Amino acid sequence: MSSSTAPRPSVLFVCVHNAGRSQMAAAFLTHLAGDRIEVRSAGSAPADTVNPAVVEAMKEVGIDISAETPKILTVEAVRASDVVITMGCGDTCPVFPGKRYLDWQLDDPAGQGVDAVRPIRDAIETRVRALISEVARG
């Protein structure tokens, strides 16, 4: 009898605006999920538009988001994901019956210095860790 492992749940992180919180959340999802969850992102802001304080705050915890590149949101990407996390998307993200959607509303550190960004970063990390545990359990 052969044993097989269940496929990893797939999470699509969707953000269609330039915000430091979305950059941090997407980075934490990718960094912390490890081999438990497949993480993809869409609509991320180009690296040169990210608040430098956000980049600095993430480097402090060993995550480099300075090379973030834009991704295109497609219907296929939403269909292929088990969980879709939206942030600031309004009605721009296609919705399919029976699919699990989570919407996040978090303080946006855009334009704030690193001292103001750190507590937001830490709150996002805590929330991302909880989400990964929840999704990994199925």
Backbone bond lengths (Angstrom), bond angles and torsions (degrees), N, CA, C in turn:
res aa  C-N    CA-C-N  psi(-1)  N-CA   C-N-CA  omega(-1)  CA-C   N-CA-C  phi
1 M - - - 1.462 - - 1.528 108.98 -
2 S 1.299 115.84 123.57 1.468 119.03 -177.77 1.517 110.44 -93.53
3 S 1.305 114.72 144.33 1.463 118.58 178.67 1.519 109.08 -100.67
4 S 1.309 115.59 142.35 1.465 119.04 177.26 1.519 108.45 -133.10
5 T 1.301 114.20 147.55 1.457 118.44 -179.58 1.521 109.49 -92.12
6 A 1.306 115.53 145.65 1.463 120.47 178.42 1.520 109.00 -68.62
7 P 1.337 116.75 146.86 1.466 118.21 178.45 1.524 111.05 -63.74
8 R 1.312 115.38 149.13 1.459 119.81 178.53 1.521 109.40 -68.10
9 P 1.339 117.67 139.89 1.462 118.26 172.66 1.519 110.27 -63.64
10 S 1.310 116.21 146.31 1.460 121.76 -177.93 1.520 109.56 -107.53
11 V 1.336 116.04 127.79 1.454 122.32 178.16 1.515 109.12 -114.78
12 L 1.316 116.21 128.65 1.459 121.52 174.67 1.519 108.04 -107.63
13 F 1.315 116.83 120.76 1.461 122.23 179.19 1.517 107.81 -99.16
14 V 1.325 116.88 119.96 1.465 121.40 -174.13 1.515 110.18 -117.31
15 C 1.319 115.88 123.89 1.454 121.42 174.15 1.512 107.50 -139.65
16 V 1.323 116.63 127.78 1.466 118.67 -176.13 1.525 111.91 -113.54
17 H 1.298 117.12 19.41 1.461 119.44 176.05 1.516 108.72 -138.53
18 N 1.309 116.27 163.01 1.458 121.09 -179.75 1.522 109.27 -86.14
19 A 1.313 116.82 107.09 1.459 120.44 179.94 1.521 109.18 -146.10
20 G 1.319 116.30 138.89 1.453 120.39 179.28 1.507 112.71 -61.14
21 R 1.323 117.21 -35.40 1.471 119.92 -177.83 1.519 110.91 -62.47
22 S 1.333 116.77 -40.01 1.459 119.34 -178.98 1.520 110.70 -67.49
23 Q 1.324 116.77 -38.84 1.457 120.45 177.26 1.527 110.31 -60.92
24 M 1.341 116.21 -44.41 1.455 119.57 -178.71 1.519 111.28 -66.98
25 A 1.326 117.07 -43.90 1.462 120.15 -178.07 1.523 110.90 -64.05
26 A 1.331 117.50 -44.60 1.463 120.63 179.43 1.527 110.47 -62.83
27 A 1.335 116.41 -40.85 1.467 120.15 -179.89 1.524 111.16 -65.43
28 F 1.336 117.08 -43.60 1.467 119.83 179.01 1.525 111.47 -64.61
29 L 1.334 117.30 -41.04 1.465 119.91 178.03 1.522 110.56 -57.22
30 T 1.318 115.87 -49.41 1.459 120.23 -178.20 1.518 111.27 -65.21
31 H 1.335 116.75 -42.63 1.461 122.46 -175.32 1.534 112.46 -70.78
32 L 1.331 116.63 -39.77 1.466 120.37 -171.97 1.529 114.12 -93.42
33 A 1.321 117.46 -17.98 1.472 119.26 -175.56 1.527 112.00 -67.62
34 G 1.333 116.92 -31.03 1.456 119.57 -179.80 1.515 110.83 59.37
35 D 1.337 116.77 -135.05 1.462 119.70 -179.12 1.527 111.51 -97.15
36 R 1.339 116.98 12.71 1.473 119.28 -177.63 1.519 112.86 -87.14
37 I 1.323 115.99 -30.77 1.466 120.62 -174.89 1.521 108.84 -138.19
38 E 1.320 115.55 139.63 1.462 119.66 170.85 1.522 107.32 -87.74
39 V 1.322 117.40 123.32 1.462 121.85 -177.49 1.524 109.71 -114.20
40 R 1.328 115.29 129.79 1.463 120.81 174.20 1.519 107.48 -128.41
41 S 1.311 116.62 157.25 1.455 119.03 179.35 1.514 110.00 -133.38
42 A 1.320 115.28 156.41 1.462 121.96 177.95 1.519 108.32 -142.94
43 G 1.317 115.54 144.01 1.458 119.83 175.60 1.509 115.06 78.31
44 S 1.331 118.18 15.67 1.458 119.92 179.91 1.526 110.48 -67.49
45 A 1.312 116.24 149.14 1.462 121.10 -179.28 1.523 110.77 -76.04
46 P 1.332 117.53 148.04 1.469 119.81 175.25 1.528 111.26 -60.43
47 A 1.316 116.09 151.22 1.469 121.10 -175.23 1.520 112.68 -57.23
48 D 1.333 117.73 -36.15 1.467 118.47 -174.37 1.530 113.37 -77.47
49 T 1.342 117.71 -0.85 1.467 119.43 177.01 1.527 112.09 -105.98
50 V 1.323 117.20 -2.26 1.468 120.81 -177.13 1.525 109.74 -79.65
51 N 1.338 116.10 136.99 1.456 121.91 176.51 1.539 109.57 -53.23
52 P 1.342 118.97 123.05 1.472 120.64 -179.72 1.527 112.79 -56.84
53 A 1.328 117.71 -29.49 1.466 120.22 178.38 1.529 111.18 -66.35
54 V 1.342 116.60 -32.46 1.466 120.70 176.79 1.526 109.51 -67.29
55 V 1.340 116.83 -44.64 1.465 121.26 178.02 1.529 109.88 -59.36
56 E 1.339 116.49 -45.23 1.470 120.55 -179.59 1.523 111.67 -64.04
57 A 1.339 116.70 -44.19 1.467 120.32 -178.80 1.523 111.42 -63.37
58 M 1.325 117.24 -34.61 1.461 119.88 178.91 1.526 111.16 -75.69
59 K 1.323 117.51 -35.40 1.471 119.63 177.24 1.522 110.51 -62.24
60 E 1.337 117.10 -31.39 1.471 120.98 178.64 1.524 111.69 -60.76
61 V 1.331 117.08 -27.75 1.470 120.00 -179.91 1.529 111.01 -107.27
62 G 1.327 116.05 17.84 1.458 120.72 172.13 1.508 116.31 82.50
63 I 1.333 117.71 20.36 1.461 120.51 179.70 1.519 109.29 -120.60
64 D 1.325 116.14 124.64 1.460 121.16 -179.23 1.524 109.53 -100.88
65 I 1.334 117.17 113.90 1.464 120.09 178.45 1.523 111.04 -109.37
66 S 1.332 117.09 13.86 1.459 119.60 -175.58 1.527 112.55 -72.01
67 A 1.324 117.52 -14.30 1.456 120.26 -178.26 1.533 112.46 -105.09
68 E 1.319 117.32 15.61 1.471 120.90 -179.24 1.531 110.03 -58.79
69 T 1.318 116.43 136.88 1.460 120.67 -179.61 1.534 110.39 -123.98
70 P 1.331 117.46 155.60 1.468 119.38 179.89 1.523 111.72 -65.02
71 K 1.310 117.14 144.74 1.459 122.90 175.59 1.528 107.59 -125.41
72 I 1.302 117.06 148.83 1.465 121.62 -178.69 1.525 109.82 -93.07
73 L 1.311 116.37 132.05 1.467 121.01 175.39 1.523 108.72 -83.87
74 T 1.328 117.04 124.15 1.463 121.15 178.49 1.522 110.56 -124.08
75 V 1.311 115.40 156.61 1.462 121.17 175.03 1.528 109.65 -59.70
76 E 1.323 116.67 -39.51 1.464 120.98 -179.11 1.528 111.40 -61.82
77 A 1.340 116.48 -39.23 1.466 119.94 179.86 1.520 111.04 -63.96
78 V 1.337 116.92 -39.70 1.467 120.66 178.43 1.522 110.23 -67.31
79 R 1.312 116.71 -45.65 1.466 120.87 -179.45 1.529 111.82 -59.89
80 A 1.325 116.60 -36.45 1.462 121.24 -174.17 1.523 113.42 -81.82
81 S 1.327 118.26 -0.85 1.464 121.22 -175.87 1.522 110.99 -106.01
82 D 1.334 115.20 144.33 1.466 119.99 177.21 1.524 110.85 -77.23
83 V 1.324 116.51 -38.62 1.464 122.30 -179.08 1.522 107.80 -130.05
84 V 1.327 116.52 135.51 1.461 121.19 177.29 1.527 107.58 -117.22
85 I 1.325 116.32 119.45 1.464 121.51 178.32 1.517 107.43 -101.46
86 T 1.311 117.01 120.88 1.457 120.80 -179.47 1.521 110.19 -111.66
87 M 1.322 114.67 147.17 1.453 120.11 177.21 1.523 107.94 -142.37
88 G 1.333 115.95 112.93 1.449 120.66 177.04 1.512 113.84 67.58
89 C 1.341 117.18 28.42 1.461 119.38 -173.03 1.527 114.17 -91.57
90 G 1.323 117.37 -19.41 1.459 118.14 -175.56 1.510 110.71 58.42
91 D 1.347 117.91 -132.83 1.470 119.05 179.05 1.514 112.17 -99.25
92 T 1.322 118.89 20.96 1.455 119.37 -176.30 1.520 113.20 -83.76
93 C 1.331 118.49 -13.48 1.455 121.21 179.77 1.524 109.06 -93.65
94 P 1.348 118.34 124.70 1.466 119.25 179.49 1.524 111.07 -63.53
95 V 1.320 116.42 141.30 1.459 122.11 -177.22 1.528 109.14 -115.92
96 F 1.332 115.67 132.39 1.455 121.08 178.94 1.526 109.05 -120.16
97 P 1.335 117.83 135.17 1.471 120.92 -179.69 1.528 110.74 -57.56
98 G 1.325 115.46 139.57 1.452 120.87 176.04 1.519 114.79 85.47
99 K 1.329 117.99 -10.81 1.470 120.37 178.85 1.523 109.29 -86.59
100 R 1.308 116.50 148.18 1.462 120.89 -177.51 1.529 110.23 -90.96
101 Y 1.327 115.52 124.39 1.466 121.34 178.81 1.522 109.23 -119.03
102 L 1.306 116.64 140.59 1.458 122.22 173.73 1.515 107.65 -126.16
103 D 1.324 117.29 130.97 1.462 120.20 178.53 1.519 108.62 -112.00
104 W 1.320 116.80 129.66 1.452 122.00 179.34 1.505 110.68 -107.22
105 Q 1.311 115.56 135.23 1.464 121.45 171.02 1.525 106.43 -123.70
106 L 1.307 116.61 111.17 1.464 121.75 -177.34 1.515 109.85 -129.84
107 D 1.319 116.20 155.89 1.464 119.60 175.87 1.522 110.08 -57.91
108 D 1.307 115.83 137.39 1.463 121.28 -178.66 1.529 109.54 -97.99
109 P 1.351 117.49 120.88 1.459 119.59 -178.86 1.526 114.17 -85.66
110 A 1.314 118.07 12.01 1.468 119.72 -177.82 1.520 110.26 -55.34
111 G 1.325 115.66 130.57 1.460 120.90 177.73 1.511 114.77 80.08
112 Q 1.331 118.52 -2.95 1.461 121.31 -179.82 1.522 110.24 -95.90
113 G 1.327 115.92 156.45 1.457 121.04 178.98 1.516 111.90 -80.70
114 V 1.340 115.51 173.15 1.458 120.24 -172.90 1.524 112.41 -63.17
115 D 1.335 118.97 -32.33 1.466 120.26 179.01 1.537 111.41 -63.18
116 A 1.319 116.21 -34.65 1.463 120.22 178.40 1.525 111.42 -79.69
117 V 1.325 116.40 -27.57 1.466 120.81 -176.76 1.529 112.22 -76.73
118 R 1.338 117.73 -33.60 1.472 120.51 -174.83 1.534 113.71 -54.81
119 P 1.355 119.79 -48.59 1.463 118.34 -179.49 1.533 112.46 -64.32
120 I 1.338 116.76 -33.28 1.464 120.26 177.27 1.525 109.05 -67.48
121 R 1.320 116.25 -43.45 1.470 121.32 176.94 1.528 110.50 -56.62
122 D 1.333 117.11 -46.50 1.456 120.95 -177.14 1.529 111.30 -66.66
123 A 1.339 116.89 -37.67 1.463 120.47 177.38 1.523 110.74 -65.35
124 I 1.332 116.47 -39.97 1.463 120.60 178.61 1.527 110.31 -66.07
125 E 1.331 116.84 -41.28 1.471 119.55 179.32 1.526 110.60 -60.44
126 T 1.325 117.13 -44.83 1.462 121.12 179.48 1.526 110.70 -59.39
127 R 1.327 115.13 -44.56 1.461 119.82 -178.73 1.527 111.72 -67.07
128 V 1.318 116.43 -38.95 1.462 120.65 179.29 1.529 110.48 -66.15
129 R 1.337 117.60 -41.62 1.469 120.26 177.89 1.533 110.89 -59.71
130 A 1.337 116.48 -42.46 1.468 120.38 178.52 1.521 110.82 -64.35
131 L 1.318 116.26 -42.00 1.464 120.36 179.70 1.523 110.90 -62.94
132 I 1.320 117.54 -44.05 1.466 120.73 -179.09 1.525 110.12 -61.33
133 S 1.327 117.09 -43.22 1.462 120.18 178.54 1.532 110.45 -61.19
134 E 1.317 116.00 -42.41 1.467 120.48 -178.52 1.514 111.48 -66.42
135 V 1.321 117.13 -45.48 1.461 120.72 -177.88 1.517 110.76 -70.29
136 A 1.324 117.73 -39.57 1.468 121.44 -179.10 1.524 111.21 -63.48
137 R 1.335 116.76 -29.84 1.471 120.43 177.57 1.525 110.86 -74.67
138 G 1.314 116.63 -15.18 1.474 119.72 179.77 1.493 111.65 90.69
